[in-house]
């Protein structure tokens, strides 16, 4: 693999990392909105996160990238 190919791979990975971070921010924001809509009652964080994740990913073309990241994290644990 030549220098330009490595650089291209690195740039692609960096872009994917940024896209995943943006998705995570959107999910966090939506989960926070759900929490606030429920009157900020503690104890349902996981439900808020799962619902927010589902809503955000449903409308995102980046869902496969997010799912791939989640699968990698499960394998690493």
PQR file with spaces between the fields and no chain letter, atoms N, CA, C, O and H, PARSE charges and radii, in Angstrom:
ATOM       1  N    UNK     1       0.852   -1.177    0.000 -0.4000 1.5000
ATOM       2  CA   UNK     1       0.000    0.000    0.000 -0.0000 2.0000
ATOM       3  C    UNK     1       0.891    1.231    0.000  0.5500 1.7000
ATOM       4  O    UNK     1       1.796    1.350    0.826 -0.5500 1.4000
ATOM       5  N    UNK     2       0.635    2.138   -0.921 -0.4000 1.5000
ATOM       6  CA   UNK     2       1.450    3.341   -1.037 -0.0000 2.0000
ATOM       7  C    UNK     2       1.026    4.416   -0.058  0.5500 1.7000
ATOM       8  O    UNK     2       0.011    4.305    0.629 -0.5500 1.4000
ATOM       9  H    UNK     2      -0.100    2.040   -1.592  0.4000 1.0000
ATOM      10  N    UNK     3       1.840    5.460   -0.017 -0.4000 1.5000
ATOM      11  CA   UNK     3       1.581    6.578    0.896 -0.0000 2.0000
ATOM      12  C    UNK     3       0.207    7.198    0.676  0.5500 1.7000
ATOM      13  O    UNK     3      -0.518    7.466    1.635 -0.5500 1.4000
ATOM      14  H    UNK     3       2.665    5.550   -0.574  0.4000 1.0000
ATOM      15  N    UNK     4      -0.150    7.427   -0.582 -0.4000 1.5000
ATOM      16  CA   UNK     4      -1.439    8.063   -0.869 -0.0000 2.0000
ATOM      17  C    UNK     4      -2.603    7.170   -0.461  0.5500 1.7000
ATOM      18  O    UNK     4      -3.635    7.667   -0.010 -0.5500 1.4000
ATOM      19  H    UNK     4       0.439    7.210   -1.361  0.4000 1.0000
ATOM      20  N    UNK     5      -2.449    5.864   -0.615 -0.4000 1.5000
ATOM      21  CA   UNK     5      -3.517    4.943   -0.212 -0.0000 2.0000
ATOM      22  C    UNK     5      -3.701    4.953    1.301  0.5500 1.7000
ATOM      23  O    UNK     5      -4.829    4.967    1.793 -0.5500 1.4000
ATOM      24  H    UNK     5      -1.610    5.460   -0.982  0.4000 1.0000
ATOM      25  N    UNK     6      -2.599    4.946    2.032 -0.4000 1.5000
ATOM      26  CA   UNK     6      -2.668    4.994    3.492 -0.0000 2.0000
ATOM      27  C    UNK     6      -3.324    6.295    3.936  0.5500 1.7000
ATOM      28  O    UNK     6      -4.182    6.299    4.819 -0.5500 1.4000
ATOM      29  H    UNK     6      -1.683    4.935    1.632  0.4000 1.0000
ATOM      30  N    UNK     7      -2.909    7.406    3.311 -0.4000 1.5000
ATOM      31  CA   UNK     7      -3.486    8.691    3.656 -0.0000 2.0000
ATOM      32  C    UNK     7      -4.984    8.707    3.378  0.5500 1.7000
ATOM      33  O    UNK     7      -5.758    9.261    4.159 -0.5500 1.4000
ATOM      34  H    UNK     7      -2.212    7.402    2.593  0.4000 1.0000
ATOM      35  N    UNK     8      -5.391    8.102    2.271 -0.4000 1.5000
ATOM      36  CA   UNK     8      -6.811    8.028    1.922 -0.0000 2.0000
ATOM      37  C    UNK     8      -7.577    7.195    2.949  0.5500 1.7000
ATOM      38  O    UNK     8      -8.677    7.564    3.362 -0.5500 1.4000
ATOM      39  H    UNK     8      -4.762    7.652    1.637  0.4000 1.0000
ATOM      40  N    UNK     9      -6.993    6.081    3.353 -0.4000 1.5000
ATOM      41  CA   UNK     9      -7.625    5.223    4.364 -0.0000 2.0000
ATOM      42  C    UNK     9      -7.753    5.981    5.683  0.5500 1.7000
ATOM      43  O    UNK     9      -8.792    5.927    6.342 -0.5500 1.4000
ATOM      44  H    UNK     9      -6.100    5.781    3.017  0.4000 1.0000
ATOM      45  N    UNK    10      -6.703    6.678    6.057 -0.4000 1.5000
ATOM      46  CA   UNK    10      -6.721    7.456    7.301 -0.0000 2.0000
ATOM      47  C    UNK    10      -7.795    8.537    7.248  0.5500 1.7000
ATOM      48  O    UNK    10      -8.538    8.727    8.211 -0.5500 1.4000
ATOM      49  H    UNK    10      -5.859    6.722    5.523  0.4000 1.0000
ATOM      50  N    UNK    11      -7.876    9.244    6.126 -0.4000 1.5000
ATOM      51  CA   UNK    11      -8.903   10.295    5.981 -0.0000 2.0000
ATOM      52  C    UNK    11     -10.304    9.700    6.053  0.5500 1.7000
ATOM      53  O    UNK    11     -11.194   10.268    6.687 -0.5500 1.4000
ATOM      54  H    UNK    11      -7.273    9.090    5.343  0.4000 1.0000
ATOM      55  N    UNK    12     -10.496    8.566    5.410 -0.4000 1.5000
ATOM      56  CA   UNK    12     -11.808    7.913    5.439 -0.0000 2.0000
ATOM      57  C    UNK    12     -12.179    7.525    6.862  0.5500 1.7000
ATOM      58  O    UNK    12     -13.311    7.744    7.294 -0.5500 1.4000
ATOM      59  H    UNK    12      -9.773    8.104    4.895  0.4000 1.0000
ATOM      60  N    UNK    13     -11.232    6.953    7.587 -0.4000 1.5000
ATOM      61  CA   UNK    13     -11.498    6.569    8.989 -0.0000 2.0000
ATOM      62  C    UNK    13     -11.817    7.787    9.841  0.5500 1.7000
ATOM      63  O    UNK    13     -12.719    7.741   10.678 -0.5500 1.4000
ATOM      64  H    UNK    13     -10.313    6.775    7.236  0.4000 1.0000
ATOM      65  N    UNK    14     -11.092    8.865    9.638 -0.4000 1.5000
ATOM      66  CA   UNK    14     -11.335   10.089   10.405 -0.0000 2.0000
ATOM      67  C    UNK    14     -12.721   10.656   10.096  0.5500 1.7000
ATOM      68  O    UNK    14     -13.430   11.094   11.002 -0.5500 1.4000
ATOM      69  H    UNK    14     -10.359    8.903    8.958  0.4000 1.0000
ATOM      70  N    UNK    15     -13.106   10.648    8.821 -0.4000 1.5000
ATOM      71  CA   UNK    15     -14.449   11.132    8.444 -0.0000 2.0000
ATOM      72  C    UNK    15     -15.526   10.266    9.086  0.5500 1.7000
ATOM      73  O    UNK    15     -16.517   10.775    9.609 -0.5500 1.4000
ATOM      74  H    UNK    15     -12.531   10.292    8.085  0.4000 1.0000
ATOM      75  N    UNK    16     -15.319    8.950    9.039 -0.4000 1.5000
ATOM      76  CA   UNK    16     -16.302    8.048    9.645 -0.0000 2.0000
ATOM      77  C    UNK    16     -16.405    8.282   11.145  0.5500 1.7000
ATOM      78  O    UNK    16     -17.499    8.262   11.709 -0.5500 1.4000
ATOM      79  H    UNK    16     -14.513    8.536    8.614  0.4000 1.0000
ATOM      80  N    UNK    17     -15.270    8.501   11.786 -0.4000 1.5000
ATOM      81  CA   UNK    17     -15.269    8.777   13.225 -0.0000 2.0000
ATOM      82  C    UNK    17     -16.062   10.044   13.527  0.5500 1.7000
ATOM      83  O    UNK    17     -16.852   10.071   14.470 -0.5500 1.4000
ATOM      84  H    UNK    17     -14.381    8.516   11.328  0.4000 1.0000
ATOM      85  N    UNK    18     -15.859   11.083   12.739 -0.4000 1.5000
ATOM      86  CA   UNK    18     -16.597   12.335   12.936 -0.0000 2.0000
ATOM      87  C    UNK    18     -18.093   12.145   12.714  0.5500 1.7000
ATOM      88  O    UNK    18     -18.908   12.693   13.457 -0.5500 1.4000
ATOM      89  H    UNK    18     -15.217   11.061   11.972  0.4000 1.0000
ATOM      90  N    UNK    19     -18.457   11.369   11.694 -0.4000 1.5000
ATOM      91  CA   UNK    19     -19.876   11.124   11.423 -0.0000 2.0000
ATOM      92  C    UNK    19     -20.528   10.371   12.578  0.5500 1.7000
ATOM      93  O    UNK    19     -21.653   10.681   12.968 -0.5500 1.4000
ATOM      94  H    UNK    19     -17.795   10.924   11.091  0.4000 1.0000
ATOM      95  N    UNK    20     -19.823    9.386   13.122 -0.4000 1.5000
ATOM      96  CA   UNK    20     -20.359    8.631   14.251 -0.0000 2.0000
ATOM      97  C    UNK    20     -20.510    9.545   15.462  0.5500 1.7000
ATOM      98  O    UNK    20     -21.498    9.454   16.190 -0.5500 1.4000
ATOM      99  H    UNK    20     -18.909    9.134   12.805  0.4000 1.0000
ATOM     100  N    UNK    21     -19.537   10.423   15.678 -0.4000 1.5000
ATOM     101  CA   UNK    21     -19.633   11.367   16.797 -0.0000 2.0000
ATOM     102  C    UNK    21     -20.832   12.302   16.632  0.5500 1.7000
ATOM     103  O    UNK    21     -21.512   12.616   17.609 -0.5500 1.4000
ATOM     104  H    UNK    21     -18.735   10.497   15.086  0.4000 1.0000
ATOM     105  N    UNK    22     -21.092   12.742   15.413 -0.4000 1.5000
ATOM     106  CA   UNK    22     -22.265   13.586   15.161 -0.0000 2.0000
ATOM     107  C    UNK    22     -23.559   12.836   15.442  0.5500 1.7000
ATOM     108  O    UNK    22     -24.492   13.386   16.027 -0.5500 1.4000
ATOM     109  H    UNK    22     -20.540   12.486   14.619  0.4000 1.0000
ATOM     110  N    UNK    23     -23.609   11.577   15.020 -0.4000 1.5000
ATOM     111  CA   UNK    23     -24.800   10.770   15.307 -0.0000 2.0000
ATOM     112  C    UNK    23     -25.003   10.623   16.808  0.5500 1.7000
ATOM     113  O    UNK    23     -26.122   10.735   17.308 -0.5500 1.4000
ATOM     114  H    UNK    23     -22.851   11.130   14.544  0.4000 1.0000
ATOM     115  N    UNK    24     -23.907   10.371   17.522 -0.4000 1.5000
ATOM     116  CA   UNK    24     -24.024   10.211   18.971 -0.0000 2.0000
ATOM     117  C    UNK    24     -24.533   11.499   19.622  0.5500 1.7000
ATOM     118  O    UNK    24     -25.338   11.448   20.552 -0.5500 1.4000
ATOM     119  H    UNK    24     -22.997   10.280   17.116  0.4000 1.0000
ATOM     120  N    UNK    25     -24.070   12.637   19.143 -0.4000 1.5000
ATOM     121  CA   UNK    25     -24.570   13.914   19.680 -0.0000 2.0000
ATOM     122  C    UNK    25     -26.065   14.069   19.430  0.5500 1.7000
ATOM     123  O    UNK    25     -26.805   14.516   20.306 -0.5500 1.4000
ATOM     124  H    UNK    25     -23.416   12.678   18.388  0.4000 1.0000
ATOM     125  N    UNK    26     -26.509   13.695   18.223 -0.4000 1.5000
ATOM     126  CA   UNK    26     -27.944   13.788   17.909 -0.0000 2.0000
ATOM     127  C    UNK    26     -28.746   12.872   18.818  0.5500 1.7000
ATOM     128  O    UNK    26     -29.815   13.249   19.299 -0.5500 1.4000
ATOM     129  H    UNK    26     -25.908   13.332   17.511  0.4000 1.0000
ATOM     130  N    UNK    27     -28.236   11.675   19.052 -0.4000 1.5000
ATOM     131  CA   UNK    27     -28.930   10.725   19.924 -0.0000 2.0000
ATOM     132  C    UNK    27     -28.976   11.264   21.342  0.5500 1.7000
ATOM     133  O    UNK    27     -30.018   11.204   21.994 -0.5500 1.4000
ATOM     134  H    UNK    27     -27.368   11.368   18.661  0.4000 1.0000
ATOM     135  N    UNK    28     -27.853   11.792   21.829 -0.4000 1.5000
ATOM     136  CA   UNK    28     -27.828   12.363   23.180 -0.0000 2.0000
ATOM     137  C    UNK    28     -28.827   13.520   23.316  0.5500 1.7000
ATOM     138  O    UNK    28     -29.539   13.625   24.314 -0.5500 1.4000
ATOM     139  H    UNK    28     -27.006   11.840   21.299  0.4000 1.0000
ATOM     140  N    UNK    29     -28.865   14.370   22.309 -0.4000 1.5000
ATOM     141  CA   UNK    29     -29.794   15.499   22.330 -0.0000 2.0000
ATOM     142  C    UNK    29     -31.234   15.013   22.370  0.5500 1.7000
ATOM     143  O    UNK    29     -32.043   15.522   23.146 -0.5500 1.4000
ATOM     144  H    UNK    29     -28.286   14.284   21.498  0.4000 1.0000
ATOM     145  N    UNK    30     -31.554   14.036   21.541 -0.4000 1.5000
ATOM     146  CA   UNK    30     -32.922   13.503   21.520 -0.0000 2.0000
ATOM     147  C    UNK    30     -33.257   12.811   22.832  0.5500 1.7000
ATOM     148  O    UNK    30     -34.368   12.964   23.339 -0.5500 1.4000
ATOM     149  H    UNK    30     -30.897   13.623   20.911  0.4000 1.0000
ATOM     150  N    UNK    31     -32.322   12.055   23.389 -0.4000 1.5000
ATOM     151  CA   UNK    31     -32.561   11.390   24.676 -0.0000 2.0000
ATOM     152  C    UNK    31     -32.811   12.430   25.770  0.5500 1.7000
ATOM     153  O    UNK    31     -33.663   12.239   26.638 -0.5500 1.4000
ATOM     154  H    UNK    31     -31.420   11.930   22.977  0.4000 1.0000
ATOM     155  N    UNK    32     -32.067   13.518   25.717 -0.4000 1.5000
ATOM     156  CA   UNK    32     -32.263   14.601   26.688 -0.0000 2.0000
ATOM     157  C    UNK    32     -33.658   15.224   26.532  0.5500 1.7000
ATOM     158  O    UNK    32     -34.323   15.532   27.522 -0.5500 1.4000
ATOM     159  H    UNK    32     -31.375   13.673   25.012  0.4000 1.0000
ATOM     160  N    UNK    33     -34.089   15.403   25.282 -0.4000 1.5000
ATOM     161  CA   UNK    33     -35.427   15.940   25.032 -0.0000 2.0000
ATOM     162  C    UNK    33     -36.496   15.012   25.600  0.5500 1.7000
ATOM     163  O    UNK    33     -37.466   15.470   26.203 -0.5500 1.4000
ATOM     164  H    UNK    33     -33.550   15.152   24.478  0.4000 1.0000
ATOM     165  N    UNK    34     -36.317   13.718   25.408 -0.4000 1.5000
ATOM     166  CA   UNK    34     -37.282   12.751   25.937 -0.0000 2.0000
ATOM     167  C    UNK    34     -37.324   12.811   27.462  0.5500 1.7000
ATOM     168  O    UNK    34     -38.398   12.768   28.061 -0.5500 1.4000
ATOM     169  H    UNK    34     -35.529   13.346   24.917  0.4000 1.0000
ATOM     170  N    UNK    35     -36.164   12.909   28.078 -0.4000 1.5000
ATOM     171  CA   UNK    35     -36.056   13.021   29.537 -0.0000 2.0000
ATOM     172  C    UNK    35     -36.801   14.260   30.029  0.5500 1.7000
ATOM     173  O    UNK    35     -37.540   14.205   31.012 -0.5500 1.4000
ATOM     174  H    UNK    35     -35.291   12.943   27.592  0.4000 1.0000
ATOM     175  N    UNK    36     -36.600   15.361   29.343 -0.4000 1.5000
ATOM     176  CA   UNK    36     -37.270   16.599   29.742 -0.0000 2.0000
ATOM     177  C    UNK    36     -38.778   16.522   29.520  0.5500 1.7000
ATOM     178  O    UNK    36     -39.553   17.058   30.313 -0.5500 1.4000
ATOM     179  H    UNK    36     -35.999   15.407   28.544  0.4000 1.0000
ATOM     180  N    UNK    37     -39.194   15.859   28.445 -0.4000 1.5000
ATOM     181  CA   UNK    37     -40.626   15.696   28.179 -0.0000 2.0000
ATOM     182  C    UNK    37     -41.298   14.866   29.268  0.5500 1.7000
ATOM     183  O    UNK    37     -42.480   15.058   29.554 -0.5500 1.4000
ATOM     184  H    UNK    37     -38.565   15.424   27.801  0.4000 1.0000
ATOM     185  N    UNK    38     -40.555   13.949   29.874 -0.4000 1.5000
ATOM     186  CA   UNK    38     -41.092   13.114   30.945 -0.0000 2.0000
ATOM     187  C    UNK    38     -41.040   13.815   32.295  0.5500 1.7000
ATOM     188  O    UNK    38     -41.329   13.201   33.322 -0.5500 1.4000
ATOM     189  H    UNK    38     -39.595   13.793   29.641  0.4000 1.0000
ATOM     190  N    UNK    39     -40.678   15.082   32.305 -0.4000 1.5000
ATOM     191  CA   UNK    39     -40.622   15.813   33.562 -0.0000 2.0000
ATOM     192  C    UNK    39     -39.330   15.594   34.322  0.5500 1.7000
ATOM     193  O    UNK    39     -39.292   15.808   35.534 -0.5500 1.4000
ATOM     194  H    UNK    39     -40.444   15.581   31.471  0.4000 1.0000
ATOM     195  N    UNK    40     -38.278   15.179   33.654 -0.4000 1.5000
ATOM     196  CA   UNK    40     -36.948   14.962   34.220 -0.0000 2.0000
ATOM     197  C    UNK    40     -36.963   13.944   35.360  0.5500 1.7000
ATOM     198  O    UNK    40     -36.236   14.076   36.344 -0.5500 1.4000
ATOM     199  H    UNK    40     -38.308   15.006   32.670  0.4000 1.0000
ATOM     200  N    UNK    41     -37.796   12.942   35.203 -0.4000 1.5000
ATOM     201  CA   UNK    41     -37.876   11.871   36.194 -0.0000 2.0000
ATOM     202  C    UNK    41     -36.748   10.881   35.924  0.5500 1.7000
ATOM     203  O    UNK    41     -36.593   10.392   34.805 -0.5500 1.4000
ATOM     204  H    UNK    41     -38.387   12.835   34.403  0.4000 1.0000
ATOM     205  N    UNK    42     -35.958   10.590   36.964 -0.4000 1.5000
ATOM     206  CA   UNK    42     -34.806    9.697   36.844 -0.0000 2.0000
ATOM     207  C    UNK    42     -35.250    8.240   36.697  0.5500 1.7000
ATOM     208  O    UNK    42     -36.381    7.887   37.030 -0.5500 1.4000
ATOM     209  H    UNK    42     -36.084   10.987   37.873  0.4000 1.0000
ATOM     210  N    UNK    43     -34.347    7.408   36.195 -0.4000 1.5000
ATOM     211  CA   UNK    43     -34.584    5.969   36.185 -0.0000 2.0000
ATOM     212  C    UNK    43     -34.977    5.378   34.841  0.5500 1.7000
ATOM     213  O    UNK    43     -35.138    4.163   34.731 -0.5500 1.4000
ATOM     214  H    UNK    43     -33.428    7.695   35.924  0.4000 1.0000
ATOM     215  N    UNK    44     -35.134    6.203   33.825 -0.4000 1.5000
ATOM     216  CA   UNK    44     -35.522    5.673   32.514 -0.0000 2.0000
ATOM     217  C    UNK    44     -34.512    6.064   31.436  0.5500 1.7000
ATOM     218  O    UNK    44     -34.861    6.219   30.265 -0.5500 1.4000
ATOM     219  H    UNK    44     -35.004    7.190   33.914  0.4000 1.0000
ATOM     220  N    UNK    45     -33.269    6.220   31.849 -0.4000 1.5000
ATOM     221  CA   UNK    45     -32.229    6.663   30.929 -0.0000 2.0000
ATOM     222  C    UNK    45     -32.047    5.707   29.752  0.5500 1.7000
ATOM     223  O    UNK    45     -31.919    6.134   28.605 -0.5500 1.4000
ATOM     224  H    UNK    45     -32.986    6.094   32.800  0.4000 1.0000
ATOM     225  N    UNK    46     -32.037    4.407   30.053 -0.4000 1.5000
ATOM     226  CA   UNK    46     -31.836    3.424   28.993 -0.0000 2.0000
ATOM     227  C    UNK    46     -32.978    3.462   27.984  0.5500 1.7000
ATOM     228  O    UNK    46     -32.749    3.400   26.776 -0.5500 1.4000
ATOM     229  H    UNK    46     -32.141    4.060   30.985  0.4000 1.0000
ATOM     230  N    UNK    47     -34.208    3.565   28.483 -0.4000 1.5000
ATOM     231  CA   UNK    47     -35.355    3.646   27.585 -0.0000 2.0000
ATOM     232  C    UNK    47     -35.283    4.899   26.713  0.5500 1.7000
ATOM     233  O    UNK    47     -35.581    4.852   25.520 -0.5500 1.4000
ATOM     234  H    UNK    47     -34.395    3.615   29.464  0.4000 1.0000
ATOM     235  N    UNK    48     -34.884    6.019   27.318 -0.4000 1.5000
ATOM     236  CA   UNK    48     -34.742    7.259   26.555 -0.0000 2.0000
ATOM     237  C    UNK    48     -33.680    7.094   25.471  0.5500 1.7000
ATOM     238  O    UNK    48     -33.881    7.503   24.328 -0.5500 1.4000
ATOM     239  H    UNK    48     -34.641    6.057   28.287  0.4000 1.0000
ATOM     240  N    UNK    49     -32.549    6.491   25.837 -0.4000 1.5000
ATOM     241  CA   UNK    49     -31.454    6.313   24.882 -0.0000 2.0000
ATOM     242  C    UNK    49     -31.885    5.405   23.717  0.5500 1.7000
ATOM     243  O    UNK    49     -31.652    5.730   22.553 -0.5500 1.4000
ATOM     244  H    UNK    49     -32.385    6.158   26.766  0.4000 1.0000
ATOM     245  N    UNK    50     -32.506    4.280   24.038 -0.4000 1.5000
ATOM     246  CA   UNK    50     -32.911    3.332   22.998 -0.0000 2.0000
ATOM     247  C    UNK    50     -33.929    3.971   22.058  0.5500 1.7000
ATOM     248  O    UNK    50     -33.843    3.812   20.840 -0.5500 1.4000
ATOM     249  H    UNK    50     -32.695    4.016   24.984  0.4000 1.0000
ATOM     250  N    UNK    51     -34.884    4.689   22.622 -0.4000 1.5000
ATOM     251  CA   UNK    51     -35.883    5.363   21.779 -0.0000 2.0000
ATOM     252  C    UNK    51     -35.228    6.437   20.907  0.5500 1.7000
ATOM     253  O    UNK    51     -35.517    6.540   19.715 -0.5500 1.4000
ATOM     254  H    UNK    51     -34.953    4.818   23.611  0.4000 1.0000
ATOM     255  N    UNK    52     -34.348    7.231   21.508 -0.4000 1.5000
ATOM     256  CA   UNK    52     -33.664    8.285   20.763 -0.0000 2.0000
ATOM     257  C    UNK    52     -32.797    7.680   19.664  0.5500 1.7000
ATOM     258  O    UNK    52     -32.786    8.173   18.536 -0.5500 1.4000
ATOM     259  H    UNK    52     -34.113    7.147   22.477  0.4000 1.0000
ATOM     260  N    UNK    53     -32.084    6.632   19.987 -0.4000 1.5000
ATOM     261  CA   UNK    53     -31.237    5.965   18.999 -0.0000 2.0000
ATOM     262  C    UNK    53     -32.076    5.451   17.833  0.5500 1.7000
ATOM     263  O    UNK    53     -31.702    5.616   16.672 -0.5500 1.4000
ATOM     264  H    UNK    53     -32.093    6.232   20.904  0.4000 1.0000
ATOM     265  N    UNK    54     -33.196    4.837   18.144 -0.4000 1.5000
ATOM     266  CA   UNK    54     -34.085    4.320   17.113 -0.0000 2.0000
ATOM     267  C    UNK    54     -34.606    5.439   16.224  0.5500 1.7000
ATOM     268  O    UNK    54     -34.600    5.314   15.000 -0.5500 1.4000
ATOM     269  H    UNK    54     -33.499    4.703   19.088  0.4000 1.0000
ATOM     270  N    UNK    55     -35.055    6.526   16.828 -0.4000 1.5000
ATOM     271  CA   UNK    55     -35.600    7.650   16.071 -0.0000 2.0000
ATOM     272  C    UNK    55     -34.544    8.292   15.168  0.5500 1.7000
ATOM     273  O    UNK    55     -34.804    8.566   13.996 -0.5500 1.4000
ATOM     274  H    UNK    55     -35.060    6.628   17.823  0.4000 1.0000
ATOM     275  N    UNK    56     -33.373    8.524   15.711 -0.4000 1.5000
ATOM     276  CA   UNK    56     -32.313    9.184   14.947 -0.0000 2.0000
ATOM     277  C    UNK    56     -31.829    8.287   13.808  0.5500 1.7000
ATOM     278  O    UNK    56     -31.658    8.750   12.680 -0.5500 1.4000
ATOM     279  H    UNK    56     -33.161    8.301   16.663  0.4000 1.0000
ATOM     280  N    UNK    57     -31.611    7.019   14.101 -0.4000 1.5000
ATOM     281  CA   UNK    57     -31.078    6.118   13.081 -0.0000 2.0000
ATOM     282  C    UNK    57     -32.088    5.818   11.980  0.5500 1.7000
ATOM     283  O    UNK    57     -31.711    5.552   10.838 -0.5500 1.4000
ATOM     284  H    UNK    57     -31.750    6.644   15.017  0.4000 1.0000
ATOM     285  N    UNK    58     -33.369    5.861   12.325 -0.4000 1.5000
ATOM     286  CA   UNK    58     -34.409    5.589   11.335 -0.0000 2.0000
ATOM     287  C    UNK    58     -34.325    6.568   10.165  0.5500 1.7000
ATOM     288  O    UNK    58     -34.622    6.212    9.025 -0.5500 1.4000
ATOM     289  H    UNK    58     -33.675    6.077   13.253  0.4000 1.0000
ATOM     290  N    UNK    59     -33.922    7.791   10.455 -0.4000 1.5000
ATOM     291  CA   UNK    59     -33.889    8.815    9.415 -0.0000 2.0000
ATOM     292  C    UNK    59     -32.465    9.143    8.947  0.5500 1.7000
ATOM     293  O    UNK    59     -32.246   10.146    8.269 -0.5500 1.4000
ATOM     294  H    UNK    59     -33.681    8.080   11.381  0.4000 1.0000
ATOM     295  N    UNK    60     -31.511    8.298    9.310 -0.4000 1.5000
ATOM     296  CA   UNK    60     -30.125    8.606    8.963 -0.0000 2.0000
ATOM     297  C    UNK    60     -29.539    7.590    7.984  0.5500 1.7000
ATOM     298  O    UNK    60     -29.673    6.379    8.164 -0.5500 1.4000
ATOM     299  H    UNK    60     -31.690    7.482    9.861  0.4000 1.0000
ATOM     300  N    UNK    61     -28.896    8.105    6.960 -0.4000 1.5000
ATOM     301  CA   UNK    61     -28.205    7.210    6.029 -0.0000 2.0000
ATOM     302  C    UNK    61     -26.932    6.651    6.656  0.5500 1.7000
ATOM     303  O    UNK    61     -26.298    5.761    6.088 -0.5500 1.4000
ATOM     304  H    UNK    61     -28.788    9.089    6.814  0.4000 1.0000
ATOM     305  N    UNK    62     -26.561    7.164    7.812 -0.4000 1.5000
ATOM     306  CA   UNK    62     -25.359    6.710    8.501 -0.0000 2.0000
ATOM     307  C    UNK    62     -25.623    5.563    9.467  0.5500 1.7000
ATOM     308  O    UNK    62     -24.713    5.130   10.173 -0.5500 1.4000
ATOM     309  H    UNK    62     -27.076    7.887    8.273  0.4000 1.0000
ATOM     310  N    UNK    63     -26.851    5.066    9.506 -0.4000 1.5000
ATOM     311  CA   UNK    63     -27.198    3.984   10.426 -0.0000 2.0000
ATOM     312  C    UNK    63     -26.281    2.771   10.282  0.5500 1.7000
ATOM     313  O    UNK    63     -25.866    2.220   11.302 -0.5500 1.4000
ATOM     314  H    UNK    63     -27.591    5.417    8.932  0.4000 1.0000
ATOM     315  N    UNK    64     -25.940    2.324    9.061 -0.4000 1.5000
ATOM     316  CA   UNK    64     -25.030    1.170    8.955 -0.0000 2.0000
ATOM     317  C    UNK    64     -23.665    1.429    9.602  0.5500 1.7000
ATOM     318  O    UNK    64     -23.075    0.524   10.193 -0.5500 1.4000
ATOM     319  H    UNK    64     -26.277    2.772    8.233  0.4000 1.0000
ATOM     320  N    UNK    65     -23.175    2.648    9.491 -0.4000 1.5000
ATOM     321  CA   UNK    65     -21.901    2.993   10.113 -0.0000 2.0000
ATOM     322  C    UNK    65     -22.014    2.921   11.633  0.5500 1.7000
ATOM     323  O    UNK    65     -21.109    2.418   12.299 -0.5500 1.4000
ATOM     324  H    UNK    65     -23.655    3.383    9.012  0.4000 1.0000
ATOM     325  N    UNK    66     -23.102    3.413   12.178 -0.4000 1.5000
ATOM     326  CA   UNK    66     -23.344    3.364   13.621 -0.0000 2.0000
ATOM     327  C    UNK    66     -23.445    1.903   14.085  0.5500 1.7000
ATOM     328  O    UNK    66     -22.841    1.521   15.087 -0.5500 1.4000
ATOM     329  H    UNK    66     -23.838    3.822   11.637  0.4000 1.0000
ATOM     330  N    UNK    67     -24.205    1.103   13.355 -0.4000 1.5000
ATOM     331  CA   UNK    67     -24.386   -0.300   13.736 -0.0000 2.0000
ATOM     332  C    UNK    67     -23.066   -1.056   13.694  0.5500 1.7000
ATOM     333  O    UNK    67     -22.809   -1.909   14.543 -0.5500 1.4000
ATOM     334  H    UNK    67     -24.696    1.414   12.541  0.4000 1.0000
ATOM     335  N    UNK    68     -22.236   -0.749   12.719 -0.4000 1.5000
ATOM     336  CA   UNK    68     -20.925   -1.384   12.612 -0.0000 2.0000
ATOM     337  C    UNK    68     -20.068   -1.035   13.825  0.5500 1.7000
ATOM     338  O    UNK    68     -19.368   -1.888   14.370 -0.5500 1.4000
ATOM     339  H    UNK    68     -22.445   -0.056   12.030  0.4000 1.0000
ATOM     340  N    UNK    69     -20.133    0.223   14.238 -0.4000 1.5000
ATOM     341  CA   UNK    69     -19.370    0.654   15.420 -0.0000 2.0000
ATOM     342  C    UNK    69     -19.861   -0.062   16.679  0.5500 1.7000
ATOM     343  O    UNK    69     -19.063   -0.496   17.510 -0.5500 1.4000
ATOM     344  H    UNK    69     -20.702    0.916   13.796  0.4000 1.0000
ATOM     345  N    UNK    70     -21.180   -0.179   16.807 -0.4000 1.5000
ATOM     346  CA   UNK    70     -21.744   -0.837   17.981 -0.0000 2.0000
ATOM     347  C    UNK    70     -21.316   -2.306   18.030  0.5500 1.7000
ATOM     348  O    UNK    70     -20.993   -2.826   19.099 -0.5500 1.4000
ATOM     349  H    UNK    70     -21.829    0.173   16.132  0.4000 1.0000
ATOM     350  N    UNK    71     -21.313   -2.971   16.876 -0.4000 1.5000
ATOM     351  CA   UNK    71     -20.904   -4.369   16.822 -0.0000 2.0000
ATOM     352  C    UNK    71     -19.439   -4.513   17.232  0.5500 1.7000
ATOM     353  O    UNK    71     -19.089   -5.443   17.958 -0.5500 1.4000
ATOM     354  H    UNK    71     -21.575   -2.549   16.008  0.4000 1.0000
ATOM     355  N    UNK    72     -18.585   -3.602   16.772 -0.4000 1.5000
ATOM     356  CA   UNK    72     -17.172   -3.631   17.146 -0.0000 2.0000
ATOM     357  C    UNK    72     -16.997   -3.458   18.641  0.5500 1.7000
ATOM     358  O    UNK    72     -16.181   -4.145   19.257 -0.5500 1.4000
ATOM     359  H    UNK    72     -18.869   -2.847   16.182  0.4000 1.0000
ATOM     360  N    UNK    73     -17.754   -2.548   19.230 -0.4000 1.5000
ATOM     361  CA   UNK    73     -17.648   -2.312   20.670 -0.0000 2.0000
ATOM     362  C    UNK    73     -18.075   -3.534   21.469  0.5500 1.7000
ATOM     363  O    UNK    73     -17.481   -3.833   22.505 -0.5500 1.4000
ATOM     364  H    UNK    73     -18.416   -1.990   18.730  0.4000 1.0000
ATOM     365  N    UNK    74     -19.092   -4.240   21.002 -0.4000 1.5000
ATOM     366  CA   UNK    74     -19.529   -5.461   21.689 -0.0000 2.0000
ATOM     367  C    UNK    74     -18.459   -6.534   21.654  0.5500 1.7000
ATOM     368  O    UNK    74     -18.256   -7.249   22.635 -0.5500 1.4000
ATOM     369  H    UNK    74     -19.574   -3.997   20.160  0.4000 1.0000
ATOM     370  N    UNK    75     -17.785   -6.647   20.542 -0.4000 1.5000
ATOM     371  CA   UNK    75     -16.727   -7.646   20.399 -0.0000 2.0000
ATOM     372  C    UNK    75     -15.552   -7.314   21.308  0.5500 1.7000
ATOM     373  O    UNK    75     -14.924   -8.214   21.865 -0.5500 1.4000
ATOM     374  H    UNK    75     -17.949   -6.066   19.745  0.4000 1.0000
ATOM     375  N    UNK    76     -15.253   -6.031   21.461 -0.4000 1.5000
ATOM     376  CA   UNK    76     -14.119   -5.605   22.283 -0.0000 2.0000
ATOM     377  C    UNK    76     -14.372   -5.777   23.772  0.5500 1.7000
ATOM     378  O    UNK    76     -13.423   -5.847   24.552 -0.5500 1.4000
ATOM     379  H    UNK    76     -15.763   -5.299   21.008  0.4000 1.0000
ATOM     380  N    UNK    77     -15.626   -5.847   24.179 -0.4000 1.5000
ATOM     381  CA   UNK    77     -15.951   -5.967   25.614 -0.0000 2.0000
ATOM     382  C    UNK    77     -15.788   -7.349   26.081  0.5500 1.7000
ATOM     383  O    UNK    77     -16.017   -7.634   27.256 -0.5500 1.4000
ATOM     384  H    UNK    77     -16.398   -5.790   23.546  0.4000 1.0000
